[in-house]
Amino acid sequence: MRRFVEEPRAVDAVVVVLATWFVLGGYITAYAYVHTAGTILAGPEKAGFTTVTAAWSLLTLYLFAGFALGLRQGRAWNRALPDGQTGTFAAALIFGAAWIVDDAFWSPAFGVGGVGLDSLFTPPHLVEIAAAAIMVSGPLRAAARRGEAVASPVTLTSAALLLSVLTFATQFGHPLIDPWPARDYEFEGAAVKWIGENMGMAALLAQTAILAGTGLLLNSAFKLRPGSLIFVFTINGILVCITKGHFALLPVPIVAGVTADAWVAFTARRPGRPSASLCAVIGGAYAFAYMAEISLLPAGTSWGASLWAGAIIACTMLSWLMGRLLRAGLPAAIIEPYLTLAEESMPERWTLDPDSTAREQLIRSALDDLGTPEALGRSPLARLPSVSRGGSAAAELRALLVDVISELAASPAPRDAEAGHLLLDYYVRRVGSHEVIMERLHMSRPTYYRRLHHGYELVGNRIDQLSVANRVPVKE
């Protein structure tokens, strides 16, 4: 039984199961509030509330047990749980605190308790939504920090639940919940035509952007097996369709997932991973499938062909633009001019060759990612047996690099010590820019950069020693 509170992947699996029930309960509660306009359905409300309460309670108690066991074994509080799950536990506690504040103070004081945004967007509920997003994404974060290359079913389920929390928070503008283009939509005739068109278009743009962002996140962080995006989008589609029972629209996210997976497979033969193109494919496929499905329903669509086509193009363009802007975390306009200057792509393995440019490139990249565990866990350095011992590759690599830099800073050799202090201030303590540290260490620019490169070299030499000592297979 202890395996289920100590082994990281087992913990992820338990968290995903409980989080799935937690999110499902939230959508059942949403069904009770929005399925019938102006009426709260007592049965579904009680069922949803009970499911959320039970799932949250079990998840919190489970993580508390693991946390207590970790502390008892002498681990630091932030390492008591497997990497990525400490945040999940903290978020669960915050969710409970916000829930108590809402029931005991906010709702009685402000008279909240009805339907609509006045109920969904209260400050305590927004805190609960944010906490829920952190809770359900724990296994996703953990997999990234462990440096897992391929997205497992548990990781994909966690991503689907994170997507579902986002769509829950934006349910007031979701095309599968409120199909404004449908001629038989109950509120289509109650609103001025242009208001319905505005609402329908805004909902379609918002949700395709969220969906495309999810696909980009997964494809950037992991290698996706065939069917991965179908799996994620279908789970989200089922949960969203529960809200008003529009299961006739479930093929829409499925088609988007099929198209996205096909595009990932098609582009696998090319170097790199698709970003903007994948986002455009997801956005365009979702919008096309949605408009086609609405048109095929018995009542058809109230939108004309021009608006129909414009919606598809707009969703494709917005998703493509988002993919360009989010590529590698920076605007592509900033990155692309420098791509042509790169002589080689990021190396995939450590090498003992002292003349290889890969050594400094890998070390610099890992140091840049010291504060980003998800990225650090994917560094080739994290795959060295001397670094990863079955726990969090990101945490262990960070600890190794910090220890090596601290040793350099304490070196009796002045030149080595200067290099160590430089790396310590810039990468570990984050004192400021290169210029700030130049002034802080009283170095000229040429001296500063000589020490910087010398520091990279010394860190690489130390990794060499560890590699040889642990018989790491390296590229000669």
N, C-alpha and C positions, 0 to 999 in steps of 0.2 A: 504493500500500500504506500510505503514511503516514496516509491518511484513516482507516484502521481503528484507529489508535492516537491520533488527535487529534480527530476529529469526534465530539462527544458521543453522538449517536444511533447512530453506527456502533459505538462502544465498547459502548454498552448492548446492542446486538444480539449482539455477540460474547460478552459476558459471559452473556447469557441462554442462548445455545446451550450454552456450556460448563457453566453452572450446571444446566441441565436434565439433562445427562448425569451430572453430579455427584449430583444428588438421585435420579435413576433408579438409579444404582449403589448408593446407600444403601438403597433399597427392595428391590433384588435381594438385597442382603446380609441384610436383615431377613427376606426370604422363606426364605433358607437356614437361619436360626436358629429361626424360629417355625412354619414350615409343618408340620413333623412334630415333635410334642411330644418333648422330650428328646433330639433328634437334630439335628446340624448337617450339612446337605447340602453335600458338598465341592464339587461342580460349581458350583452357584449362588453359594456363598461365594467361590470363586475369581473367578468372573465379576464379581460385585458389587464385590469388593475391587479388581480390576484396573480396572474402570470408574471407581470413585471416585478411585483413585490417578492414572489418566491425566487425568481431567477436572480434578482439583485441580492437578496439575502444569502442565498447559497454561494454565489460568486464571492461576496465579501467575506463570508465565513471561511470559505476555502482558501482564499488568498491570505486571510489573517492566520490561518493554521500554518501555511507555508512560511509566512513572515516570522511567526513565533519560533518555528523549528529552525529557521536560518539563524535567528539571533541566538538561540540556545546552542547552536553549533559554533558560535564565536564569530560569525560573519558581521561585517559592518551593516548598518541598517539599510544602506542603499544597495547592498549586494545580498541581502537576506533572501530575496526572491530571484528566480532566474531573470537574466537581463531582459528588460522590456516590460516586465510584469510589476515592478515597483510603481511605475506610473499608473498601471491599471488599478492597483490597490488604492493608491492615493485618489484616483478619479472616482472610484467606488465610494470612498468615504465622503468626498466632496458632493457626489450625487445625493447621498443620504442626508447630508447636512442641508443642502438646498431644498430637498423634499420636506424636511422638518420645518425649515423657515417658511416655506410656502404654505404648509398646512396650518402652522401655529400662528403665523403673523401676517404674511402678505395677503393671502386670500380673504381672511376675516377683515383686515384693515381696509382693503381696496375693493372688496366685493367682487372679486374675480371668481369665476366658476362656471361661466356659461360656455358658449361656443364661439368659434372664430378666432381671429388674431389677438383679440383682447385676452383670450385664455392662453393661446400658444406662446405669445411673445411677452410674457411677464418676465422680469429679471430672474426670479428663481428658476423658471422653466428654461430660460436661455442657458443658465449655468448648468442645469441638468442635461441639456442637449450637448453642450461642450464636453461635460464629463462623460456622457455616454459615448461620444465619438472616441475619446481616449481609451475608455474601457474596451470597446469592441475591437479597436485597432492594436491591442497589446500583442497578439500573436504575429501580426504583420510587422510591427516594429522589431519584435524579437528575432524574427527570421532575417530581417535586414541586418541587424546588429551581429548575428551569428555568421554573416557572410554567406548565407545559403544562395547558391546560384540559380536553382530552379524553384519556382513557386509550387509549394505542395498544396494539396486540397485544403489543409488547415489554413494556410496563408491566404489562399484565394477566398475561402469563406470569410475570413477576417476582413479582407478587402471589400467583399460584397456587403458585409454588415456595416462597415464604415460608409460605403456609398449609400446604404439604406438609411443611416442616421442623417446624412445630408439631405436626402430626398424627403425624409420625415420633416425636417426643419423647414423645407421649402415646399411642403405639400399644397400650400395655397396657390402655387404656380406650377402645377405639374400637368402635362398634357394627358397622362393616363388617368388622372383623377378628374380633371375638368376638361373634357374634350370639346373646347369651344368651336372647332371647325365642323363638328357633327351637326347635321340639320335637326336631329331629334334630341339634342342635349337640352336638359330641362330648363336651363337658364338662358339658352341661346335667344329665345324670343323675348325674354324679360328685360334684356339690356339693349341699349342703342347699338346698332350694328358695328360701328367703329370701335366701341368699347370691347365688344366680344372679340373682334379681330386683334385689337391691341393686347388683350389678355392672353389670347391663344398664341400669338406670336412671341410674346415675352416669355411665356411658359416653355415654349419649344426651344427658344434660344438658351434659356437658363439651364434646362435639363440636359440638352445636348452638350453644353459646355462642361457640366458636372460629370457627365458620363465619359466624355473625351478625356477629361483630366484624370479620371480613375484609370482609364486604359493606358494613358501616358505614364502614370505613376508605376503601374505594374510592369509595363514593358521596359521601363528605364531601370528598375531595380532588380528584376529577375528575368531569367529565361522562361518563356511561357510555353508550356506544352500545348499541343492542339486541343482546342475546346476550352481553354482556360477562361477566355473572355465570355464565351457563351455561358459558362457556369456562373461567373460573377454577375453578368447582366440579367440572367434568368432568375437567380435568387432575388435580386433587387426588384425585378419586374413582378414576381409573385407577391412580394410584400406590398409593393405600391398598389397593385390591383386589388388587394384586400380592402383598401380604404373605402372604395365605393363599389366594389364588385364588378369592375369593368374588365373582366378576364378575356373578353373578346379582343382586347388590345394587347394581350400578352405576347403575341407573335412579334410585336414591334421590337422590344429589347432582344428577343431571340435572334431576329434577322440582323440586328446591329452587331450582336456578338459573333454570329457566323461570318459576317462580312469582315469584321475586325480580325478574327482568327485567320481567315483566308489571306488577308493582307500581311499579317505578321509572317505567315508561312511563305508567302510569295517573296517578301523582301529579305528573307533569311539568307538568300544566296549572295546578298550584297554586304559590303562591310558596314559596320555600325548598326544601329537600331533605328527604325523609323520613329519620328517624333511628330512633326507637323503633318506629314502625310497620314499617319495613323489617326491622329485627331480628326483630320478632315474626313477620312473614311468613316469613322464612327459617327460624327455629326451628320454627314450626308446620308448615310445608310439609315440612321434612326429617323431623320426627318422624312426621307422618302418612304420608308416602311410605314410610318405613322400616317402620312397623308394618303398613301395607297390603301391602308386598312380602313381609314375613315370613309374613303370613297367607295369601298366595297361593301360597307354596311348597308342594310336595306334602305335606310333613310338618306344615305349619301352625305355629301358635304355642302355646306352653304358658302364655302369659299370658291371664288372663281379660279380658273386655270392659271391666270397670271399670278395671283397671290399664292396659289398652291406651289408653283415653280419658284417664286421668290422666297418662300419659306425654306425650301430645300437649299437653295443657293446661299441664303443668309446663314443658315446653320452650318453649312460646310465652310464658309469663309470665316465665321467666328471661331469655329473649332480649329481650323488651320492656323489662324492668327495666334490663338492661345498656345498651340503647339510650338510655334516659332518663338514666342516670348518666354515660354517655360523651358525651352531646350537647355538642358544642363544647368538649370537654375538661373540663367542669365539671358537677357535679350539676344536673339540670334544676330541682330545687327552689330552687337559688340563682339560676339565670338567669331563670326564668319570671316572677317578680314584677316584674322590670325590663323585660320585653319590652313590656308595655303602656305603659310610659313613653316608649318610643322613638318619635319622631315620624316617622322615616324609616329605611329599611334602609340598609345600608352602600352608599355610592355606588360606581359601577362605573368612573367616569372622573374624571380630574383636571380641574379647572376653574380658569380665570384670574380668575373673579369673586371679588374680595376679600371680599365680604359673604356668600359661600356657606359654610354650616356644613360642607360636604363636605370642604373643605380641611383643617381641623383634625382632622376625624374620620379622614381617610385617613392623615394624618401620625402621629397618635397611635397608630393601629392598626399602622402599619408599625414605629414605634419599639417598641411592645410586643412585636413579633415579631422583634426584632433577633437574639435567640438561638435562633430556630426557623426555620431556612432553608426548610423545607417550606412553612410558612405565609407567610413573607416573599415567597417566590417567586410566591405567588398574589395579592399586593397589586396593585391597579391601577397603583400607582406603578412597579412592576417592568416594566410594559408600555410605558413611555415609551421611545422610541428613544434618548433621551439617557442612559438608564440601562442598558438591555439591548442589548448589542452582539453577540449571538449566543452568548455563553458562559452562565455561571450568572447568571440574573437576580437570584437571592437574594444572591449574593456581591457583585454589582456595586451593587445597591441599598443593601446594608449599608455598603459602602465609601463610597458617595456620602453617606449620612446621617451617618456618622461624620466624614467630612471637613467637611461643612457645620457640624456641631456644634462640631468642633474650631476651625474658623475663627471661630465666634461666641465661643467661650471666649477667643480671643486678640484679640477686638475692642477697639479703643481706647475705645469708648463704654462707660462703666461699666454702664449698664442692659443693653446687649446682651451684655456679657461675663458678667454675672450670670446671664442667661437661658441662655447657652451652658454655663457651669459647672454649672448646675442640670440641664440635659439630659444633660450628660456624666456626671455622678455617678449620676443615676437610671437612665438607659437604657443607657449604654455600660459604665460601670464597675460598675454594680449595687451601689453602696455600701450601700444599704438602703432603707427605706421613705421616704415623703415626709417624715414627722416627723423621721427621722434626718438627712435632707439639710437640712431647715429649720434644725435645730440646728447642723449642720456649717457652713452658710453664714451663720449668724446672721441669719436672716430671720424676720419675723413671718409668721403664716399668710396674711393678706391679701396681703402683699408677695410671698410665695412663689408663690401661685397667679397673681398678676398677671404675674410673671416667667415662669412656666410657659407661660401662654397667649401671652405675648409671644414666647417661644422658638418655639412652634408657628408663629406668624405669620412670624417671620424665616426659618424653614426653608422655609415655603411660598413666601415671596418669592424665595428662592434657586432653588427648583424652577421658579418662574415664569421666571426669567432663563434657566435651562437649556432650558425648554420653548420659549421664543421663539427662543433662539439656534439650536435644532435644528429649528425649525419643526414642533413637535409639534402634531398636530391635537387641539385641546381643545374642550371644551364651553363656549361663551360664555354 
